[in-house]
Amino acid sequence: MRRLPILMFAVMISTVMIMPAHAQLYYDDNTPSSIPSYAQQNQLKITDKGSLAIGLYTEPANPSTSNPVTLELSFEDKDTRTLIQNVDYAVSITNDTSTIYQSPISHSSAGTAKILYQFKVPGKYDAVISVTAINSKQMPKESASFSINVDSSAVPEFPLAVPIFLIGTISVIAFYSMRFGKMGRTIA
């Protein structure tokens, strides 16, 4: 009878220890990033004329129609992956052949930018980022195109620790029931 609380405590402690290890194993890529962000980097591409690399990050990592999506851009040196400051850029989002969003030319002094957009229909979209100036020097337009897949609704994550915890708890109850008889049994 005294072993049950100890066993339940051991199951709970092991579950708490598994959760951080699971998160680090599956979500931490341990690669240095030049943009400090909580979003997942989806794509990094060199522009069509090869002057710089553009990174596209989405928050949430799996965009859906149920919530607005933040597109985080980084303008980076193609060789060193360091941020390039003072970039003039424009963003367009297309679905099939029609443009559904077009930003005016904007300026990024820090080498990063954020754009908030609400997708209304699930499907495959293309985001085209065009750069027209670096360090206040006009240049021929360079572009990079990125694919964005949008789901109809967000699916909440179900951590691996939850089923482990449930299996452990049910096992403890089953073991206790088998060892000490059924709970709530009355003596006739």
C-alpha positions in Angstrom: 0.0 0.0 0.0 2.9 2.4 0.7 4.5 1.6 -2.6 1.7 3.1 -4.6 2.5 6.8 -3.8 6.2 6.2 -4.4 5.4 4.5 -7.8 3.0 7.3 -8.8 5.7 9.9 -7.8 8.3 8.1 -9.9 6.0 8.1 -12.9 5.3 11.8 -12.6 9.0 12.7 -12.2 10.0 10.6 -15.2 7.3 12.3 -17.3 8.5 15.8 -16.3 12.1 14.8 -17.2 11.0 13.4 -20.6 9.1 16.5 -21.7 12.2 18.8 -22.0 14.3 16.1 -23.6 11.5 15.5 -26.2 11.2 19.2 -27.0 15.0 19.7 -27.4 15.2 16.5 -29.5 12.5 17.5 -32.0 12.4 21.3 -31.9 16.0 22.5 -31.3 18.1 22.4 -34.4 21.2 23.8 -32.6 22.3 25.9 -35.7 23.3 29.4 -35.2 21.0 32.0 -36.6 21.7 35.6 -37.4 18.1 36.6 -36.6 17.0 36.2 -33.0 13.5 34.9 -33.3 11.1 32.4 -31.8 9.8 31.4 -35.2 11.0 28.5 -37.3 13.1 29.3 -40.3 11.2 27.8 -43.2 13.4 28.8 -46.1 16.6 30.6 -47.0 17.2 31.5 -50.7 19.7 33.5 -52.7 18.2 36.1 -54.9 17.8 35.6 -58.6 20.9 37.8 -59.3 22.9 36.4 -56.5 23.7 39.5 -54.4 22.2 38.4 -51.1 20.3 35.7 -49.3 16.8 36.2 -48.0 15.4 34.2 -45.1 11.6 33.6 -44.6 10.4 32.6 -41.2 6.7 32.1 -40.3 5.1 32.4 -36.9 3.4 30.1 -36.4 5.7 27.5 -38.1 2.6 25.9 -39.7 0.4 28.7 -41.0 -3.4 28.3 -41.0 -6.4 30.2 -41.9 -7.5 30.4 -38.2 -4.8 32.9 -37.1 -2.8 35.7 -38.7 0.6 34.7 -39.8 3.7 36.8 -39.2 6.2 36.6 -42.1 9.6 37.4 -40.7 12.2 38.3 -43.3 16.0 38.4 -42.9 18.4 40.0 -45.4 21.7 38.3 -45.1 25.1 38.2 -46.8 25.1 35.1 -48.9 28.5 33.9 -47.7 28.7 34.9 -44.1 25.0 34.8 -43.2 25.4 38.1 -41.3 22.5 40.6 -41.5 22.7 43.3 -44.2 21.4 46.6 -42.8 19.5 49.3 -44.7 17.6 47.3 -47.3 14.6 48.5 -49.4 12.2 45.7 -50.2 8.7 44.8 -51.3 6.6 41.7 -50.6 3.9 40.2 -52.8 1.8 37.1 -52.1 0.2 35.2 -54.9 -2.2 32.3 -55.0 -2.1 30.5 -58.4 -1.8 33.4 -60.9 -3.4 36.2 -58.9 -1.7 38.6 -56.5 -3.6 38.7 -53.2 -1.2 41.0 -51.3 1.3 43.6 -52.4 3.3 45.8 -50.0 4.7 49.2 -50.9 8.5 49.5 -51.0 9.6 49.5 -47.3 12.9 50.0 -45.6 14.6 47.7 -43.1 17.3 49.4 -41.1 18.2 46.4 -39.0 18.2 43.8 -41.8 15.0 42.1 -40.6 11.3 42.8 -41.2 7.9 41.5 -40.2 4.7 41.4 -42.1 1.4 40.3 -40.6 -1.0 38.7 -43.0 -4.3 36.7 -42.5 -4.7 34.0 -45.1 -8.4 33.4 -45.9 -8.3 30.2 -48.0 -6.1 27.2 -47.4 -3.7 26.2 -50.1 -0.3 26.8 -51.6 0.9 30.4 -51.8 4.1 32.0 -53.2 5.7 34.9 -51.4 8.0 37.0 -53.6 10.5 39.3 -51.7 12.1 41.9 -54.0 15.1 44.0 -53.0 15.6 47.4 -54.7 18.3 49.0 -52.7 21.1 48.1 -50.2 22.7 50.8 -48.0 20.7 53.5 -49.7 22.2 52.6 -53.1 19.6 51.8 -55.8 20.2 48.5 -57.6 18.3 46.5 -60.3 15.5 44.6 -58.6 16.4 41.2 -57.2 13.8 38.7 -56.0 13.5 35.4 -54.2 10.3 33.3 -54.2 9.2 31.2 -51.3 6.4 28.6 -51.0 4.0 28.8 -48.1 1.5 26.0 -47.4 -1.5 27.1 -45.4 -3.8 24.7 -43.6 -7.5 25.2 -43.0 -7.1 25.2 -39.2 -4.3 24.9 -36.6 -3.8 21.5 -35.1 -2.6 21.7 -31.4 0.5 19.8 -30.6 0.1 16.7 -28.5 3.4 16.2 -26.7 4.8 12.7 -26.4 4.9 13.1 -22.6 1.1 13.1 -22.3 0.5 9.6 -23.6 3.5 8.4 -21.6 2.0 10.0 -18.4 -1.4 8.4 -19.1 0.1 5.0 -19.8 2.1 5.2 -16.6 -0.8 6.3 -14.5 -3.1 3.6 -15.9 -0.4 1.0 -15.4 0.0 2.0 -11.7 -3.8 1.8 -11.2 -4.0 -1.6 -13.0 -1.0 -2.9 -11.0 -2.6 -1.6 -7.7 -5.9 -3.2 -8.6 -4.4 -6.6 -9.5 -2.1 -6.6 -6.4 -4.7 -5.6 -3.8 -7.9 -6.6 -5.4 -10.6 -4.5 -7.1 -11.3 -1.1 -5.6 -14.6 -0.6 -4.1 -15.3 -4.3 -3.6 -17.7 -5.0 -0.8 -17.5 -7.9 1.4 -20.8 -9.9 1.4 
